[in-house]
Amino acid sequence: MKWMLCGAGLGLLLAGCADPQLGDLQQQLAEVRNGKVLPESLALPAVTHAPTLDYSLGDRRSPFRSQRLEPEAVTAAGGELMPDLERVREPLEAYELEALQLVGVLVLGGVSYGLVRVPSGEVHRVQAGNYLGRRYGQVVDISDRTIQLVELVPEGGRGWTERSASLALVEAVR
């Protein structure tokens, strides 16, 4: 019974494909193939040229760049505070400090390590002396619930200043 219904359904589908207008289509295709009827050539529209303009403001600051001074462009006033620009950057310096999360603290052999999660989910181990964040933040202390660091931030054209920052332990949601 099941096979008879499937056969009947298939027959109806194939019958629906029969079109009485296919004869006309076959005739038109035969005429095109024999070269009796040439398809109309498509004419391209005329191209209108836009007038050229001289941009006289090319020597000014780009509106798409930040107005803040980049850290590399700021010089130290009097040479007292300035980040080491020759130092190889550490992986956690690629992230804003706000994007990093302290997820744990380890003490191994008397040395405290912080476990810091980056936005992609990877967890990195840091200790005192490591750098994190985009503002040259150096880890100065790791306690059981926080990482204390000192950032160097530019003061406009007046050099650099130190600023304290910290990462607090993120409690697990249960």
Z-matrix of the N, CA and C atoms (Angstrom, degrees):
N
C 1 1.461
C 2 1.530 1 110.46
N 3 1.341 2 114.18 1 -43.86
C 4 1.466 3 119.13 2 -178.60
C 5 1.528 4 110.39 3 -62.27
N 6 1.334 5 116.83 4 -39.99
C 7 1.469 6 120.51 5 -177.85
C 8 1.527 7 111.04 6 -69.75
N 9 1.300 8 116.74 7 -32.89
C 10 1.469 9 119.37 8 179.31
C 11 1.523 10 110.66 9 -68.50
N 12 1.345 11 117.69 10 -39.00
C 13 1.468 12 120.51 11 178.00
C 14 1.526 13 110.84 12 -66.33
N 15 1.328 14 116.96 13 -41.30
C 16 1.471 15 120.15 14 178.30
C 17 1.516 16 110.46 15 -64.33
N 18 1.321 17 118.26 16 -41.15
C 19 1.462 18 121.89 17 178.99
C 20 1.523 19 110.93 18 -64.32
N 21 1.333 20 116.69 19 -41.83
C 22 1.469 21 120.53 20 179.34
C 23 1.526 22 110.25 21 -65.31
N 24 1.334 23 117.87 22 -40.26
C 25 1.470 24 121.08 23 178.50
C 26 1.514 25 111.61 24 -65.09
N 27 1.320 26 116.74 25 -40.37
C 28 1.462 27 120.62 26 178.87
C 29 1.524 28 110.26 27 -66.34
N 30 1.323 29 116.84 28 -39.80
C 31 1.462 30 120.30 29 177.61
C 32 1.518 31 111.58 30 -61.73
N 33 1.329 32 117.69 31 -41.93
C 34 1.467 33 121.17 32 178.48
C 35 1.529 34 111.38 33 -64.05
N 36 1.324 35 116.60 34 -40.04
C 37 1.462 36 119.98 35 178.56
C 38 1.522 37 111.39 36 -63.44
N 39 1.318 38 117.12 37 -43.79
C 40 1.460 39 120.09 38 179.26
C 41 1.518 40 112.13 39 -68.13
N 42 1.315 41 117.27 40 -34.16
C 43 1.463 42 120.71 41 178.13
C 44 1.524 43 110.53 42 -67.74
N 45 1.314 44 117.02 43 -30.17
C 46 1.460 45 120.25 44 179.23
C 47 1.518 46 112.67 45 -71.73
N 48 1.320 47 116.99 46 -17.13
C 49 1.470 48 120.27 47 179.87
C 50 1.517 49 112.30 48 -81.73
N 51 1.319 50 117.91 49 -15.71
C 52 1.467 51 121.04 50 -179.98
C 53 1.518 52 108.57 51 -73.10
N 54 1.336 53 116.27 52 127.20
C 55 1.464 54 120.96 53 -177.60
C 56 1.528 55 107.90 54 -128.50
N 57 1.314 56 117.64 55 125.46
C 58 1.473 57 119.36 56 -179.14
C 59 1.535 58 112.05 57 -68.03
N 60 1.324 59 120.03 58 -16.02
C 61 1.458 60 122.95 59 -177.74
C 62 1.528 61 112.65 60 -84.42
N 63 1.337 62 118.05 61 -3.29
C 64 1.454 63 119.92 62 -178.16
C 65 1.524 64 112.26 63 -66.19
N 66 1.300 65 118.21 64 -25.50
C 67 1.474 66 121.18 65 177.57
C 68 1.522 67 110.98 66 -61.16
N 69 1.341 68 117.06 67 -43.80
C 70 1.463 69 121.03 68 179.01
C 71 1.526 70 110.59 69 -64.31
N 72 1.307 71 116.54 70 -40.03
C 73 1.459 72 120.53 71 179.53
C 74 1.520 73 110.75 72 -65.08
N 75 1.337 74 116.74 73 -43.58
C 76 1.459 75 120.21 74 178.66
C 77 1.527 76 110.84 75 -61.17
N 78 1.315 77 117.50 76 -37.95
C 79 1.471 78 121.83 77 -179.75
C 80 1.528 79 110.12 78 -66.60
N 81 1.321 80 117.88 79 -44.79
C 82 1.465 81 120.83 80 179.89
C 83 1.524 82 110.98 81 -63.94
N 84 1.334 83 117.45 82 -40.27
C 85 1.458 84 120.21 83 178.21
C 86 1.527 85 111.22 84 -64.75
N 87 1.320 86 117.47 85 -39.12
C 88 1.467 87 121.15 86 178.54
C 89 1.525 88 110.41 87 -63.53
N 90 1.328 89 117.54 88 -40.08
C 91 1.472 90 121.19 89 179.07
C 92 1.524 91 110.78 90 -64.89
N 93 1.326 92 117.82 91 -40.93
C 94 1.459 93 121.06 92 179.54
C 95 1.520 94 109.75 93 -66.80
N 96 1.348 95 117.26 94 -40.63
C 97 1.466 96 120.64 95 -179.46
C 98 1.527 97 111.62 96 -66.46
N 99 1.311 98 117.35 97 -36.17
C 100 1.477 99 121.12 98 -179.24
C 101 1.520 100 111.85 99 -80.72
N 102 1.290 101 119.31 100 -8.07
C 103 1.454 102 122.98 101 177.54
C 104 1.510 103 113.93 102 84.27
N 105 1.306 104 117.85 103 11.27
C 106 1.457 105 119.97 104 179.01
C 107 1.522 106 111.16 105 -70.29
N 108 1.299 107 117.08 106 -40.15
C 109 1.461 108 121.77 107 -178.77
C 110 1.519 109 107.40 108 -116.78
N 111 1.300 110 117.20 109 120.14
C 112 1.456 111 121.16 110 177.81
C 113 1.527 112 109.06 111 -96.03
N 114 1.309 113 116.24 112 135.16
C 115 1.471 114 117.14 113 177.79
C 116 1.526 115 110.47 114 -66.75
N 117 1.313 116 114.49 115 147.84
C 118 1.465 117 119.49 116 -179.58
C 119 1.523 118 108.93 117 -65.59
N 120 1.317 119 115.67 118 135.48
C 121 1.462 120 118.43 119 178.43
C 122 1.527 121 108.32 120 -76.92
N 123 1.281 122 113.96 121 142.49
C 124 1.453 123 119.14 122 -178.72
C 125 1.524 124 108.51 123 -87.40
N 126 1.288 125 115.78 124 122.47
C 127 1.462 126 120.29 125 179.10
C 128 1.519 127 108.69 126 -86.14
N 129 1.331 128 115.99 127 132.97
C 130 1.464 129 120.43 128 177.38
C 131 1.523 130 109.32 129 -77.64
N 132 1.319 131 116.65 130 141.72
C 133 1.472 132 118.34 131 178.90
C 134 1.527 133 110.09 132 -70.04
N 135 1.289 134 114.95 133 154.50
C 136 1.468 135 120.11 134 178.55
C 137 1.525 136 109.34 135 -68.80
N 138 1.323 137 115.14 136 137.17
C 139 1.459 138 120.56 137 -178.35
C 140 1.530 139 108.42 138 -89.83
N 141 1.312 140 115.05 139 124.81
C 142 1.458 141 118.87 140 176.21
C 143 1.525 142 108.29 141 -99.14
N 144 1.287 143 116.78 142 131.78
C 145 1.453 144 121.10 143 -178.44
C 146 1.522 145 110.17 144 -90.26
N 147 1.337 146 114.60 145 132.16
C 148 1.460 147 120.01 146 177.61
C 149 1.519 148 108.45 147 -79.59
N 150 1.308 149 117.13 148 145.54
C 151 1.466 150 118.45 149 179.30
C 152 1.532 151 110.81 150 -67.91
N 153 1.313 152 116.23 151 144.84
C 154 1.461 153 120.53 152 178.07
C 155 1.515 154 109.47 153 -87.17
N 156 1.319 155 114.68 154 142.18
C 157 1.451 156 120.96 155 179.84
C 158 1.520 157 109.26 156 -121.88
N 159 1.313 158 116.94 157 144.38
C 160 1.457 159 121.20 158 174.82
C 161 1.518 160 108.20 159 -89.52
N 162 1.345 161 116.40 160 130.00
C 163 1.457 162 121.98 161 179.01
C 164 1.519 163 107.53 162 -94.47
N 165 1.316 164 116.11 163 108.98
C 166 1.465 165 120.45 164 -173.87
C 167 1.533 166 112.78 165 -88.20
N 168 1.330 167 119.14 166 -6.20
C 169 1.460 168 120.98 167 -176.88
C 170 1.527 169 112.08 168 -101.69
N 171 1.303 170 118.84 169 19.16
C 172 1.453 171 122.81 170 -177.28
C 173 1.513 172 114.03 171 -65.08
N 174 1.324 173 118.49 172 -20.27
C 175 1.463 174 120.63 173 -178.59
C 176 1.528 175 112.17 174 -89.20
N 177 1.309 176 118.58 175 -0.99
C 178 1.467 177 121.35 176 -179.89
C 179 1.521 178 111.59 177 -90.09
N 180 1.333 179 115.94 178 172.43
C 181 1.460 180 122.34 179 -179.67
C 182 1.519 181 110.01 180 -63.62
N 183 1.327 182 115.71 181 140.12
C 184 1.454 183 121.21 182 178.34
C 185 1.532 184 109.41 183 -69.98
N 186 1.320 185 118.19 184 134.88
C 187 1.470 186 119.54 185 177.98
C 188 1.527 187 112.24 186 -72.52
N 189 1.326 188 117.78 187 -8.53
C 190 1.452 189 121.17 188 -177.60
C 191 1.522 190 112.46 189 -97.97
N 192 1.299 191 118.58 190 3.06
C 193 1.458 192 122.19 191 177.67
C 194 1.516 193 109.50 192 -110.40
N 195 1.323 194 114.97 193 151.12
C 196 1.450 195 121.53 194 -178.93
C 197 1.521 196 110.44 195 -64.78
N 198 1.327 197 116.73 196 146.13
C 199 1.452 198 120.55 197 176.86
C 200 1.514 199 111.63 198 -84.00
N 201 1.344 200 116.62 199 -12.72
C 202 1.460 201 119.76 200 177.88
C 203 1.512 202 109.43 201 -67.49
N 204 1.294 203 115.32 202 147.26
C 205 1.449 204 119.87 203 175.07
C 206 1.519 205 108.79 204 -73.55
N 207 1.302 206 116.68 205 134.27
C 208 1.455 207 120.79 206 176.23
C 209 1.516 208 108.53 207 -71.88
N 210 1.326 209 118.92 208 145.90
C 211 1.462 210 121.17 209 -177.90
C 212 1.519 211 113.50 210 -56.61
N 213 1.332 212 117.85 211 -34.65
C 214 1.452 213 119.44 212 -179.68
C 215 1.521 214 111.93 213 -69.92
N 216 1.345 215 117.62 214 -22.94
C 217 1.453 216 120.42 215 -176.90
C 218 1.534 217 112.60 216 -87.14
N 219 1.311 218 117.89 217 -13.60
C 220 1.454 219 121.49 218 -177.51
C 221 1.526 220 109.15 219 -88.92
N 222 1.306 221 116.46 220 132.21
C 223 1.459 222 119.50 221 178.11
C 224 1.518 223 109.00 222 -100.46
N 225 1.293 224 116.04 223 152.54
C 226 1.457 225 120.55 224 -179.20
C 227 1.522 226 109.80 225 -75.00
N 228 1.319 227 115.82 226 136.73
C 229 1.465 228 121.14 227 177.45
C 230 1.520 229 107.93 228 -82.89
N 231 1.304 230 116.30 229 111.94
C 232 1.455 231 119.75 230 178.79
C 233 1.518 232 112.94 231 78.31
N 234 1.334 233 118.65 232 -1.67
C 235 1.445 234 122.27 233 175.72
C 236 1.515 235 114.72 234 76.84
N 237 1.360 236 119.66 235 10.66
C 238 1.462 237 119.21 236 -176.25
C 239 1.526 238 113.37 237 -73.65
N 240 1.323 239 120.86 238 -55.84
C 241 1.457 240 123.28 239 -178.68
C 242 1.519 241 109.59 240 -118.68
N 243 1.317 242 115.54 241 129.13
C 244 1.455 243 119.93 242 175.77
C 245 1.524 244 107.91 243 -165.05
N 246 1.341 245 117.63 244 135.28
C 247 1.458 246 118.87 245 179.10
C 248 1.524 247 111.27 246 -68.48
N 249 1.322 248 115.62 247 154.06
C 250 1.455 249 121.23 248 177.10
C 251 1.522 250 107.74 249 -80.06
N 252 1.333 251 116.37 250 101.86
C 253 1.454 252 120.75 251 -176.37
C 254 1.527 253 112.28 252 -79.00
N 255 1.321 254 117.68 253 -12.59
C 256 1.461 255 121.93 254 178.82
C 257 1.530 256 111.72 255 -86.49
N 258 1.326 257 116.66 256 -13.86
C 259 1.462 258 121.97 257 -177.79
C 260 1.530 259 110.16 258 -68.45
N 261 1.334 260 116.34 259 141.79
C 262 1.466 261 121.09 260 175.70
C 263 1.528 262 108.38 261 -70.33
N 264 1.331 263 115.80 262 127.59
C 265 1.469 264 120.64 263 -177.72
C 266 1.530 265 110.04 264 -71.25
N 267 1.323 266 116.03 265 142.32
C 268 1.459 267 122.40 266 178.40
C 269 1.526 268 109.66 267 -87.38
N 270 1.335 269 118.14 268 157.22
C 271 1.472 270 120.80 269 -175.16
C 272 1.529 271 114.45 270 -57.58
N 273 1.330 272 118.32 271 -35.70
C 274 1.468 273 119.73 272 -177.18
C 275 1.528 274 112.61 273 -76.40
N 276 1.318 275 118.04 274 -5.97
C 277 1.464 276 120.45 275 176.42
C 278 1.526 277 111.70 276 -79.67
N 279 1.310 278 117.49 277 -4.25
C 280 1.459 279 121.42 278 178.18
C 281 1.529 280 111.86 279 -80.75
N 282 1.330 281 117.92 280 -8.52
C 283 1.469 282 121.98 281 -174.37
C 284 1.522 283 110.69 282 -116.40
N 285 1.327 284 115.11 283 150.07
C 286 1.457 285 120.05 284 170.31
C 287 1.525 286 107.62 285 -67.67
N 288 1.320 287 116.76 286 147.44
C 289 1.459 288 121.03 287 -178.45
C 290 1.533 289 111.12 288 -60.13
N 291 1.320 290 116.90 289 -34.06
C 292 1.460 291 121.18 290 -179.22
C 293 1.526 292 111.92 291 -66.67
N 294 1.334 293 117.91 292 -22.02
C 295 1.461 294 121.55 293 -178.90
C 296 1.529 295 112.29 294 -85.18
N 297 1.318 296 117.59 295 -11.14
C 298 1.458 297 121.76 296 -178.31
C 299 1.524 298 110.54 297 -93.55
N 300 1.338 299 116.96 298 147.41
C 301 1.464 300 121.65 299 179.85
C 302 1.522 301 109.48 300 -128.94
N 303 1.329 302 116.09 301 132.36
C 304 1.458 303 120.92 302 172.48
C 305 1.520 304 106.97 303 -83.52
N 306 1.337 305 116.24 304 117.38
C 307 1.462 306 119.38 305 -176.08
C 308 1.526 307 112.64 306 -110.88
N 309 1.333 308 117.81 307 -5.57
C 310 1.451 309 119.41 308 178.73
C 311 1.515 310 111.39 309 -179.22
N 312 1.324 311 115.70 310 163.27
C 313 1.458 312 122.93 311 177.70
C 314 1.523 313 107.89 312 -132.25
N 315 1.334 314 116.05 313 132.54
C 316 1.463 315 121.95 314 177.32
C 317 1.514 316 109.11 315 -116.41
N 318 1.315 317 116.82 316 146.60
C 319 1.462 318 121.59 317 171.70
C 320 1.522 319 106.09 318 -123.19
N 321 1.325 320 115.97 319 111.75
C 322 1.457 321 122.18 320 -179.13
C 323 1.520 322 109.02 321 -123.11
N 324 1.309 323 117.78 322 118.09
C 325 1.464 324 121.39 323 179.01
C 326 1.516 325 112.69 324 62.02
N 327 1.313 326 116.94 325 32.08
C 328 1.457 327 121.28 326 179.44
C 329 1.525 328 114.62 327 82.61
N 330 1.337 329 118.28 328 -0.62
C 331 1.464 330 122.44 329 178.89
C 332 1.523 331 108.71 330 -105.02
N 333 1.343 332 116.08 331 130.12
C 334 1.470 333 121.02 332 179.05
C 335 1.529 334 109.93 333 -87.82
N 336 1.314 335 114.97 334 135.23
C 337 1.459 336 122.50 335 176.87
C 338 1.520 337 108.44 336 -124.07
N 339 1.326 338 116.32 337 138.54
C 340 1.461 339 120.84 338 173.82
C 341 1.508 340 109.62 339 -99.99
N 342 1.320 341 116.80 340 140.69
C 343 1.460 342 122.34 341 176.10
C 344 1.523 343 107.08 342 -102.32
N 345 1.330 344 116.01 343 113.53
C 346 1.463 345 121.96 344 -172.93
C 347 1.522 346 108.91 345 -114.70
N 348 1.340 347 115.92 346 126.88
C 349 1.463 348 121.77 347 178.33
C 350 1.522 349 109.57 348 -96.48
N 351 1.351 350 115.87 349 132.98
C 352 1.458 351 122.87 350 176.26
C 353 1.527 352 108.27 351 -93.00
N 354 1.344 353 119.26 352 166.79
C 355 1.466 354 120.70 353 -176.83
C 356 1.531 355 114.59 354 -57.31
N 357 1.326 356 118.80 355 -28.18
C 358 1.466 357 120.17 356 -179.92
C 359 1.523 358 112.22 357 -75.90
N 360 1.348 359 118.29 358 -8.81
C 361 1.454 360 121.76 359 178.43
C 362 1.518 361 114.41 360 104.09
N 363 1.335 362 117.85 361 -12.07
C 364 1.463 363 120.22 362 178.67
C 365 1.521 364 109.52 363 -68.33
N 366 1.340 365 116.09 364 147.95
C 367 1.455 366 121.64 365 178.23
C 368 1.525 367 107.91 366 -113.74
N 369 1.351 368 115.79 367 127.89
C 370 1.457 369 122.38 368 -179.98
C 371 1.522 370 109.24 369 -112.56
N 372 1.327 371 116.45 370 148.02
C 373 1.462 372 122.23 371 177.43
C 374 1.523 373 108.39 372 -100.14
N 375 1.348 374 116.52 373 127.30
C 376 1.461 375 121.52 374 179.14
C 377 1.525 376 109.20 375 -124.00
N 378 1.319 377 115.24 376 156.72
C 379 1.460 378 121.06 377 175.99
C 380 1.521 379 107.80 378 -139.11
N 381 1.316 380 116.15 379 174.38
C 382 1.464 381 120.60 380 179.88
C 383 1.522 382 108.60 381 -57.23
N 384 1.327 383 115.38 382 134.13
C 385 1.458 384 121.03 383 -179.00
C 386 1.509 385 113.13 384 102.86
N 387 1.344 386 118.22 385 -21.97
C 388 1.459 387 120.91 386 177.45
C 389 1.524 388 109.84 387 -72.16
N 390 1.332 389 115.56 388 160.68
C 391 1.458 390 122.05 389 179.24
C 392 1.517 391 109.27 390 -111.57
N 393 1.363 392 116.55 391 144.04
C 394 1.447 393 121.12 392 172.49
C 395 1.514 394 110.04 393 -152.16
N 396 1.313 395 115.82 394 153.21
C 397 1.462 396 121.56 395 -176.62
C 398 1.519 397 110.40 396 87.21
N 399 1.303 398 115.79 397 162.51
C 400 1.463 399 121.75 398 -176.76
C 401 1.521 400 113.77 399 -83.50
N 402 1.318 401 117.30 400 -3.72
C 403 1.484 402 119.86 401 -176.80
C 404 1.526 403 111.26 402 -107.70
N 405 1.315 404 116.39 403 38.89
C 406 1.462 405 122.29 404 177.02
C 407 1.530 406 111.51 405 53.08
N 408 1.324 407 117.35 406 42.42
C 409 1.464 408 121.91 407 -179.38
C 410 1.515 409 111.45 408 -76.18
N 411 1.337 410 116.70 409 122.20
C 412 1.453 411 121.82 410 179.32
C 413 1.527 412 109.20 411 -108.77
N 414 1.329 413 116.04 412 131.36
C 415 1.457 414 121.88 413 -179.22
C 416 1.522 415 108.36 414 -70.12
N 417 1.352 416 116.50 415 125.36
C 418 1.461 417 120.60 416 179.27
C 419 1.523 418 111.76 417 -110.24
N 420 1.345 419 117.84 418 -24.40
C 421 1.459 420 119.59 419 -179.22
C 422 1.520 421 109.46 420 -157.26
N 423 1.334 422 115.34 421 143.21
C 424 1.461 423 121.57 422 175.13
C 425 1.524 424 106.95 423 -126.04
N 426 1.336 425 115.16 424 115.22
C 427 1.468 426 119.54 425 176.84
C 428 1.523 427 108.24 426 -102.51
N 429 1.310 428 117.41 427 -172.13
C 430 1.458 429 119.83 428 -177.76
C 431 1.528 430 113.30 429 -72.68
N 432 1.339 431 119.13 430 -13.69
C 433 1.466 432 121.35 431 -178.77
C 434 1.526 433 114.12 432 -132.24
N 435 1.332 434 119.14 433 -7.60
C 436 1.470 435 120.35 434 -177.17
C 437 1.523 436 111.66 435 -144.79
N 438 1.320 437 114.10 436 158.01
C 439 1.462 438 122.56 437 168.25
C 440 1.519 439 106.11 438 -114.74
N 441 1.324 440 116.96 439 123.10
C 442 1.456 441 121.88 440 177.75
C 443 1.528 442 107.65 441 -98.21
N 444 1.323 443 115.99 442 135.90
C 445 1.453 444 119.18 443 176.56
C 446 1.512 445 110.94 444 -141.28
N 447 1.317 446 114.33 445 162.34
C 448 1.457 447 121.84 446 178.23
C 449 1.523 448 106.93 447 -117.98
N 450 1.335 449 115.70 448 123.35
C 451 1.459 450 121.55 449 179.66
C 452 1.519 451 109.49 450 -101.94
N 453 1.323 452 116.32 451 150.11
C 454 1.461 453 122.03 452 172.35
C 455 1.517 454 107.05 453 -107.17
N 456 1.326 455 115.80 454 117.57
C 457 1.461 456 120.11 455 -178.63
C 458 1.522 457 109.19 456 -119.21
N 459 1.334 458 117.52 457 141.96
C 460 1.464 459 119.78 458 179.61
C 461 1.521 460 111.32 459 -71.58
N 462 1.337 461 115.44 460 143.79
C 463 1.467 462 122.07 461 177.28
C 464 1.521 463 108.81 462 -108.52
N 465 1.319 464 116.36 463 65.51
C 466 1.455 465 118.74 464 -177.71
C 467 1.511 466 109.66 465 61.63
N 468 1.315 467 118.26 466 -125.26
C 469 1.454 468 122.30 467 178.52
C 470 1.512 469 112.79 468 -99.23
N 471 1.343 470 118.09 469 8.49
C 472 1.467 471 121.21 470 -174.00
C 473 1.523 472 112.77 471 -95.89
N 474 1.317 473 119.33 472 8.09
C 475 1.449 474 120.40 473 179.75
C 476 1.509 475 112.43 474 108.96
N 477 1.340 476 115.86 475 -147.10
C 478 1.447 477 122.77 476 -174.25
C 479 1.515 478 110.43 477 -124.28
N 480 1.328 479 115.12 478 153.58
C 481 1.453 480 120.29 479 175.62
C 482 1.530 481 108.83 480 -135.41
N 483 1.326 482 116.27 481 151.44
C 484 1.455 483 121.11 482 177.40
C 485 1.521 484 109.98 483 -87.95
N 486 1.317 485 115.15 484 143.54
C 487 1.460 486 120.64 485 177.72
C 488 1.522 487 107.63 486 -139.13
N 489 1.326 488 116.32 487 133.57
C 490 1.463 489 121.42 488 178.26
C 491 1.519 490 109.99 489 -79.30
N 492 1.313 491 114.92 490 142.09
C 493 1.461 492 121.05 491 176.64
C 494 1.524 493 107.10 492 -145.29
N 495 1.316 494 116.44 493 165.30
C 496 1.454 495 119.47 494 179.19
C 497 1.521 496 110.16 495 -152.60
N 498 1.318 497 113.89 496 157.24
C 499 1.455 498 122.88 497 170.97
C 500 1.513 499 107.39 498 -115.29
N 501 1.311 500 117.86 499 126.47
C 502 1.467 501 121.08 500 179.41
C 503 1.520 502 109.06 501 -99.59
N 504 1.314 503 115.18 502 151.52
C 505 1.453 504 122.09 503 179.95
C 506 1.520 505 110.20 504 -64.12
N 507 1.329 506 116.42 505 130.91
C 508 1.458 507 122.27 506 178.10
C 509 1.518 508 107.44 507 -89.06
N 510 1.329 509 115.97 508 122.23
C 511 1.463 510 120.45 509 179.79
C 512 1.520 511 108.84 510 -75.93
N 513 1.303 512 116.64 511 140.35
C 514 1.474 513 121.17 512 179.10
C 515 1.523 514 109.58 513 -71.90
N 516 1.319 515 115.51 514 137.67
C 517 1.467 516 121.05 515 177.38
C 518 1.513 517 107.55 516 -85.58
N 519 1.332 518 117.03 517 126.55
C 520 1.471 519 120.74 518 -178.09
C 521 1.498 520 110.23 519 -110.59
